Amino acid sequence: MSACCTPGRPCSGGVPGGPVLLDAPAVRPAPPAPAMVELPGGTFRMGDAHGEGYPADHEGPVREVTVAPFAIDTTAVTNARFAAFTAATGHRTDAERHGSSFVFHLLLHPAAEPHVLGRVAAAPWWLAVEGASWRAPEGPGSDVGDRADHPVVHVSHSDALAYCAWAGLRLPTEAEWEYAARGGLDGARYPWGDDLTPGGREMCNTWLGDFPHRSARPAGAIGTVPVTAYPPNGYGLHNVSGNVWEWCADGWDRDGRERVIRGGSYLCHASYCNRYRVAARSHNTPDSSTGHGGFRCARSLPTEGPRHP
């Protein structure tokens, strides 16, 4: 199932399992300071309280989990922030080093058609495209010139860790991510409550239409939206449902060969993948990158002292 939602490369080497808890040392110069919210931590109910998850995803059972105080980005890392990182460090992403990444078929740039290397067998709407990267999200001919405030995509888990090291931050653990994404709501389906579209209002960027062949959105409106395009949850976090999948620190299973991703993306739809629910989870190999995968950062806080969500 994961190949359908998040196509990936075969894992090129094992990585340690379990959450990565230590703050990485900063490498100067630092990026423009991102907006972060400080959360006091505590015990919350983690997991799917509605029985709507995929059994293989292990969303349940609901269990009490305790997290220490931490801070987390209110938005996913943007193209502008990632560009500052690469300009300062010369970092080349895994997509750039491998020479290709995965692009959703309806988003392929016309100039990139000769660069299609093939389709994912289990999900033919995913194209392996030579030259696709965070700089060219839809393949050669595309760019991010007018998307500075959109989430960076085509970044691997390894790329996210490199950015975090430069910024003096880290990836959130999966428990931290869900605690923050819930925004203080106990057991709710979504960061804003149980109704996907309260009062008919769209609250997140997911697929509208007949997936994967026809979108009900206007022409040119498929794909990412700005990181603050929808209202924040109760803790001030934007777009923790839909828009882009977000890497977490944790390994998916005991061998740690794959890493956890959370939040769903602009391709999620109830008819196929309802992983935009706040308890939903999936996974991919750490050097994989896609046109709907990004991340946000976190940092640890002292266990004492005043904090406010």
Disulfide bonds with the S-S distance in Angstrom:
none
